[in-house]
Amino acid sequence: MDEQSLLTWFEQINERISQTFIPKTYHFAERAALLVEIQTALESVFPPSHAVLRNWESARSHEALQRDHTTNLEFAQDELIAIFRMAHRLLKEGHARRFADGIRAETVAQCLDQADALLRGGYVVAAMVLIGGALETHLHNLCGRFSLSWRGDGSISKYNQALGQARKQGIQSLVTASDGDLIESWGKDRNTAAHGPTDFTKTTQEVRLSIEGIRQFFARTQ
């Protein structure tokens, strides 16, 4: 789910909170269902270790939420709603995306380090396949950031085309025309390595240059 779809979902939930959590009215089934949906929404954005989910789990375990009638019920549910609205604000201000981008960047860096290790071991084809997969994932995330679409299944080439069209339309300027040419070249090398390894003729040094080029591209566009 892209960032705009998440924002729309969070805004719809926020509207239903006002309709469902009315003071002194206890629509228990509706409230319980909405709390489950809120938790699902939070888990789709934040990892388990994030403070938002840790606070949510702590508030969710409140004894008052386990009973239908208690003077503390309103307070316990208000605490959950406050946590959700804080998460909604983080999402609207872009903090959640930056956090997720940081995790993705770390994962991509690990893939490149693994590719380096494979290359040192003489596994040139495997290294090219690995960095191509990391590149495809990064391009997919970039398309999601700018809410871009493409026809059919995603691929390095289709993501690159979508980003190129978005550049021409003034939607994004991160990925330049020169980047696009390099991406197409890396994508072709990846496809050859993955689908025709016996036809892959790139040398260790050439693949090492590709790794460094992709590393620099990630650092500039994350």
N, C-alpha and C positions, 0 to 999 in steps of 0.2 A: 504494500500500500504506500503511495507516495505521500509527501508532506501535506499537500493540499487536501487530499482525501482524509488524512488523519485530522486536520484542522476542522473540516466539515463535520466529521464524526463527533469530535469533542464539543463543537458548538451545539450540535443536535442534542447531545447528552445534557449539556448545561441547561438548555431550554426545558428538557423534560424534568430536570431536578426541581425547577421552580414549580412545575405542575404536579409533582408527586410528593415532594417533601414539604407539605404545608403544615405549619405548626398546629398542634392539637388534633391533627387527623392522622389516623394510623392505618394506611393502606398497605398492610404488611407484605402481601404478595407482590404488589407493584414495586414497593421499595426494595425488597429482596432481589427481584429481577434486575432492577436498575443498578444496584450495587454490584451484581455479578458482571453486568455489561461494563461498568466503570472499571472494574478490576481488569477485565479483558483488554480494554482500551489502554490502560496504563502499562500492562505487560507487553503490549505490542510496540511500545515506544521505549521503555526503560528496561535495562538489564536487572536481574534480581538483586545485585549488589548496590543499586542506586538508592540514594536516600529517600526518594519519593516512594519506592515500593517497600522499603524497610519501614518507613513511617506508616504506610498503608496497612501492612501486615500487623504492626503493633496496635493500631487503632481498630483494625478488624477483629482482633481477638478480645476486645472489650467485653466484659461480662454482660453489660446491658444489652448488647446486640444478640445475645443468645436467648433473650426473653421477649415476650410480646408486650408486657406491661411493666414499666419501670420508669421512675421519675428521671433516670439517667439516660433514657433512650434517645431523647432529642439531642442531648449533648454529644453522645457517642456518634450519632449520625452526622451531626454538624461538623465534627472533627474530620470524618471521612470526606464530606463534601468540600471542606476547606483544602484538604490535600489534593483532591481532584482539581480544584480551581487553580491551585498553585501550579500543578502540572500543566494545565491548560495555558496558563500565562507563559510558562517556560517554552511551550511549543510555539505559541504565537510570536514570541520574541526571538525564536530561532535557536535558543539555547539547546534544546533537545537535539536538533539537527547537528549542531556543532559537536555535541557529545558523541552522537552516533558516527559522525564523520571521523572523529578522532579514533574510535574503535576500529572503523574500516581501514583507516590509514595505517594503524598498527598492524592489522592483519595483512595488508598488502606488503608492508615492509618485511614481515616475517616470510611471506611467499618469495620475495626477492632474495632474502638471505638464504632460503632453502635452495633457490635456483642457483645461487652462487656456489653453494656447497656441492650441488649436483655437477656443476660445470667443472669444479676442481677435481671431481672424481672421474671426469671424462664422459659424463652422461649429457652430451650436448643436446640431443633430441628431447630428453625429458625436461631439461632446463628450459628449452624454448616453449614447450607445452605449458609448463607451470607459469611462466611469466605472461604467456598469452591469456591464460585463464584469469590471472590477476588483473590484467588490462581490461578484459571483457567485463569483469565485475565492476571495476572502477568507472568505466564508460556507462554502464547501466545505472549506477548510482548518480552520475552526473546528469543523465537524462531525467531521472526521477526528480532531481533537485530543481530542474527547470520545467518540470511537467511536460516533457516531450513524449511524442508517440512515434511508432513505427509500424510498418505492416509485417504481419507474420511473426515468426519466432525471432527473438533477439539474437544479435551477433555483433562482433566487433565492427564489421562493415556497416550494418544497419544503424548501430548507435552512432557511429562516426558521421553517417549521412544526416541523421537527425540533428546532431550537434552543429554540423556545417550549415544546414538550412536555418537553424536557430540563430547562428551567427549572422547570416545574411539578413535576417529579419530584425536584428538588433536585440534579440532575446538574451543571448549570452555572448561573452567576449573572452571567456577563459580559454577555450580551445580555439587556437588560431588556424589559419589555412595551412601553415607549415606543419603544425601539429597533426592536422588531418592527413597530410601526405605521409608522415611518419607512421601514424596509426594504421593506415592501409597497408604499408609495408610490413609492419610488425604482425598485422593480422594474417597476411598471406604466408609469412614464415611460420606462424603458429599453426595454420591449417595444414601446411605441408608436413610439419613435424607430427601433427596429430593423426592425419589421415593418409600420409604417404611417407612414412619415416625413411624408407629406403631411397627416396628422392630428395631428402633434405641434405643440402650440400654446404650449409653455412659452417664456418670454422668456429673453433672455441672463442677466438678473439672477436669475431663478428657477433656472436651471441652475447659475449660479455659487454660489448658496446650497446647492444639492444637493452640489456638489463640496466645499464647506467642511464640510457636515454629514457627508458620507462620510469626509472626511479626519479629522475629530474622532472618528468611530466607529472607524476603523482604529487611531488612536493609543491609544484606550482599551481595545481588545480584542485587540491583536496579541500 
